Amino acid sequence: MSDNVIEVREVQKRYGTFTAVDGISFDVKRGELFGLLGPNGAGKTSTIRMIYGFSPLSGGSLRVFGHDITTGWRDVRARLGVCHQEDSLDEEMSVRDNLEIFAGFFGIPRAVARDRANRLLEFFGLENREKASVRELSGGMMRRLAIARALINEPDLLILDEPTTGLDPQTRHQLWEKLARLKNQGVTIILTTHYMEEAAQLCDRLIIVDHGKILVEGRPRDLVAQFVGKQIIESSPVCEGLRRFVTERGLEHEDLGHRMLIYCKDDENIYHEITKTYCQDNCILRMGTLEDVFLKLTGRELRE
């Protein structure tokens, strides 16, 4: 039996003359939390919609649990849980009814649905709001309920499309803890997110996509070490002497005009040399992050 839950091979998605996904290939392993990162319009949502069978492929092949998604969608769907970017909860129903009635779509017996709803309400801290209507919930509670509903069929694969967008930091961190627990229980999770800290903390591996293509794939810490290094010197404003110095020394850097980032991949002592001569009061030394990798690879311009 293959260790891969998802196998994507040269997959394409076209909308008319526009190519949203342009021949990407990757695997997601059993029990892994796998991330899809990219700017708006990069092809993330188009990719996951093909994975759960909502959107047909324009080219390539895609297998989930060993089934071709184009012909074996029904066998796949029963083992999937999907939490969409847009909330699709029924606002007229109670919290509990949103879980138990949704369970009916999977043919889950009422008594079993009730038991699973009890456990999910407790797991996500919603047991005291089970009789409340969805419209009475806070944004964080609604997201927790949406994920709980995606778990009602006890899926082997959970797909989350930007599950924490718009949440306050406390709620976001609470959800991170829940997702980490689900992974430890053996659930395979695929996650799209714009929060680099979220991806760095949760993902075992990830890909960064842009313009429908995969730019890089790997573990977060490995990508940081490879593309920006453990430490970064940040100077603002930037003097001409520093510009000449980094050019003459061949240091990898980004010159943003008002600000310069110098990547200390090999020589961490370079910070002392730079601050001594060029920027004693306007230089900082900080750890490299996944966000640095993301911006370096996808650019810093605004996207629509």
C-alpha positions in Angstrom: 0.0 0.0 0.0 1.3 3.4 -0.9 2.2 5.8 1.9 0.7 8.7 -0.2 -2.9 9.8 0.5 -2.8 12.3 -2.4 -0.8 12.0 -5.7 -0.9 15.0 -8.0 0.8 14.6 -11.4 1.1 17.4 -14.0 -2.3 18.7 -13.0 -3.7 21.6 -14.9 -6.8 23.8 -14.4 -7.9 26.3 -17.1 -10.8 28.7 -17.2 -11.1 29.6 -20.8 -7.8 31.1 -21.9 -6.6 31.6 -18.3 -4.5 28.9 -16.7 -5.0 28.8 -12.9 -2.9 25.6 -12.3 -0.1 24.9 -14.7 1.2 21.3 -14.5 1.9 20.9 -10.8 3.0 17.6 -9.2 3.3 16.7 -5.5 2.4 14.0 -2.9 0.8 14.2 0.5 1.8 11.4 2.8 -0.5 9.6 5.3 -0.7 11.4 8.6 1.0 14.5 7.3 -0.1 18.1 7.7 0.7 19.6 4.3 0.5 23.3 3.4 -0.3 25.1 0.1 1.0 28.7 0.3 0.9 31.4 -2.4 -0.3 34.9 -3.1 -3.9 35.6 -4.1 -4.7 34.1 -7.4 -1.7 31.7 -7.3 -3.9 28.6 -7.8 -4.2 27.2 -4.3 -8.0 27.1 -4.1 -8.3 25.8 -7.6 -5.9 22.9 -6.6 -7.8 21.8 -3.5 -11.2 22.0 -5.3 -9.8 19.5 -7.8 -8.5 17.3 -4.9 -11.9 17.0 -3.3 -13.7 16.5 -6.7 -15.6 19.8 -6.9 -13.8 21.0 -10.0 -12.8 18.8 -12.9 -9.2 18.6 -14.1 -8.2 20.2 -17.3 -5.1 18.0 -17.6 -2.9 15.6 -15.7 -3.9 13.0 -13.1 -4.9 13.2 -9.5 -5.3 10.2 -7.1 -6.7 10.3 -3.6 -6.6 7.1 -1.4 -5.4 5.4 -4.6 -8.6 6.3 -6.5 -8.5 8.4 -9.7 -10.5 11.5 -8.6 -12.2 11.7 -12.0 -13.7 8.2 -11.8 -13.6 7.3 -8.1 -15.0 10.4 -6.6 -17.8 8.7 -4.6 -15.3 6.3 -2.9 -13.1 9.3 -2.0 -15.8 11.6 -0.8 -16.9 9.5 2.1 -13.4 9.7 3.6 -13.0 13.4 3.1 -13.8 16.4 5.4 -13.7 19.8 3.8 -13.8 23.2 5.5 -14.3 25.9 2.8 -12.9 29.4 3.0 -16.4 30.8 3.0 -18.6 29.7 5.8 -21.5 27.5 4.6 -23.1 26.9 8.0 -26.9 27.1 8.2 -27.6 30.2 10.2 -31.2 29.2 11.0 -30.1 26.0 12.7 -28.6 25.4 16.1 -25.0 24.5 16.6 -25.9 20.9 17.3 -28.3 20.6 14.3 -25.6 21.9 12.0 -23.6 18.8 13.0 -26.3 16.2 13.2 -28.2 17.1 10.1 -24.9 17.3 8.1 -24.1 13.8 9.3 -27.2 12.6 7.4 -25.6 13.4 4.1 -23.1 10.6 4.9 -25.9 8.2 5.9 -24.7 8.2 9.5 -27.3 6.8 11.9 -28.9 9.3 14.2 -27.6 7.8 17.4 -24.1 7.7 16.0 -24.4 11.3 14.8 -25.5 12.4 18.2 -22.5 10.7 19.9 -20.1 12.2 17.4 -21.6 15.6 17.8 -21.2 15.4 21.5 -17.5 14.6 21.2 -16.9 17.3 18.6 -18.7 20.0 20.6 -16.5 19.1 23.6 -13.3 18.9 21.5 -13.9 22.4 20.1 -15.3 24.0 23.3 -18.8 24.5 21.9 -20.8 22.3 24.3 -22.3 25.2 26.1 -23.5 26.8 22.9 -25.1 23.7 21.3 -28.6 25.1 21.3 -27.6 28.6 20.1 -28.2 29.5 16.5 -25.2 30.0 14.3 -25.9 33.8 14.0 -25.4 34.1 17.7 -21.8 32.8 17.5 -18.6 34.8 17.3 -16.4 34.5 14.2 -14.0 32.2 16.1 -16.9 29.9 17.2 -18.2 29.8 13.7 -14.8 28.6 12.3 -14.6 26.0 15.1 -18.1 24.8 14.2 -17.2 24.7 10.5 -14.2 22.5 11.2 -16.2 20.3 13.6 -18.8 19.8 10.8 -16.1 18.7 8.4 -15.1 16.1 10.9 -18.5 14.6 11.6 -17.9 11.7 9.1 -14.5 10.9 10.9 -12.5 11.6 7.7 -9.1 10.2 6.9 -8.3 13.4 5.0 -9.2 16.9 6.2 -9.0 19.8 3.7 -8.9 23.3 5.2 -9.0 26.4 2.9 -7.7 29.4 5.0 -9.5 28.2 8.2 -8.2 31.0 10.4 -8.6 34.1 8.2 -10.0 37.0 10.1 -9.6 35.4 13.6 -8.0 37.1 16.5 -4.6 35.8 17.7 -6.1 33.9 20.7 -8.7 32.0 18.6 -6.1 31.3 15.9 -3.7 29.7 18.4 -6.5 27.7 19.9 -7.3 26.3 16.4 -3.6 25.5 15.9 -3.7 23.4 19.0 -6.8 21.5 17.8 -5.3 20.9 14.3 -2.0 19.6 15.9 -4.1 17.2 18.1 -6.0 15.9 15.0 -2.7 15.3 13.2 -1.5 13.4 16.2 -4.6 11.3 16.0 -3.7 10.2 12.5 -5.8 12.6 10.4 -4.0 13.7 7.2 -4.5 17.4 6.8 -4.0 19.7 3.8 -4.1 23.4 4.6 -4.1 26.6 2.6 -3.2 29.8 4.5 -1.8 33.3 4.2 -0.4 33.2 7.7 3.3 32.2 7.4 3.6 31.7 11.2 0.7 29.3 11.0 2.3 27.3 8.2 5.7 27.3 9.9 4.3 26.0 13.1 1.8 23.4 11.8 3.1 22.0 8.5 5.3 19.0 8.2 5.9 20.0 4.5 4.6 22.6 2.2 4.7 24.0 -1.3 4.7 27.6 -2.4 2.9 28.2 -5.6 2.7 31.3 -7.8 1.1 31.8 -11.2 -0.1 28.2 -11.1 3.4 26.7 -10.7 5.2 25.2 -7.7 8.2 27.4 -6.8 9.5 25.3 -3.9 8.6 22.2 -1.8 10.0 21.1 1.6 9.9 21.4 5.3 9.5 24.9 6.6 12.8 25.0 8.5 14.7 23.6 5.5 13.3 26.2 3.2 14.3 29.0 5.6 17.8 27.7 5.8 18.1 27.2 2.1 16.7 30.6 0.9 17.3 33.2 3.6 19.5 31.6 6.3 19.0 31.4 10.0 19.7 35.1 10.5 18.9 38.3 8.6 20.4 41.8 9.0 17.9 44.5 8.4 18.9 48.1 7.9 16.7 51.1 7.5 17.5 53.6 6.2 20.3 52.4 3.9 23.5 54.3 3.4 25.5 54.2 0.1 28.5 52.8 1.9 26.5 49.7 3.0 25.3 49.2 -0.6 28.8 49.3 -1.9 29.9 46.9 0.9 27.4 44.2 0.2 28.0 44.4 -3.5 31.8 44.2 -3.2 31.5 41.3 -0.7 28.9 39.5 -2.9 26.5 39.2 0.0 23.0 37.9 -0.8 20.6 40.7 -0.1 17.4 42.5 -1.1 17.6 46.3 -1.6 14.2 47.7 -1.2 15.3 51.3 -1.4 14.4 52.5 2.1 15.3 49.1 3.6 17.9 46.4 3.0 17.8 42.7 4.0 21.1 40.9 4.1 21.0 37.1 4.4 23.6 35.7 6.7 23.7 32.1 5.4 27.3 31.4 6.1 28.9 34.3 8.1 26.9 35.3 11.1 29.7 37.5 12.3 29.1 39.8 9.3 26.6 41.7 11.5 29.3 43.0 13.8 31.4 44.2 10.8 28.4 46.0 9.3 27.2 47.7 12.4 30.6 48.8 13.4 31.1 50.7 10.1 27.8 51.4 8.5 24.7 51.3 10.7 25.3 51.3 14.4 21.8 52.7 15.2 19.6 51.5 12.4 20.6 47.8 12.0 18.9 44.8 13.6 19.8 41.1 13.6 16.8 38.8 13.6 15.9 35.2 12.8 15.0 34.3 9.2 11.3 33.2 8.8 9.1 31.5 6.4 7.6 34.9 5.6 11.0 36.0 4.4 11.2 33.0 2.1 7.6 33.6 0.8 8.3 37.3 0.0 11.7 36.6 -1.6 10.2 34.0 -3.9 6.9 35.6 -4.8 7.8 39.3 -4.7 6.6 42.2 -2.6 4.3 43.9 -5.0 0.6 44.2 -4.1 -1.7 41.6 -5.8 -5.3 42.1 -6.7 
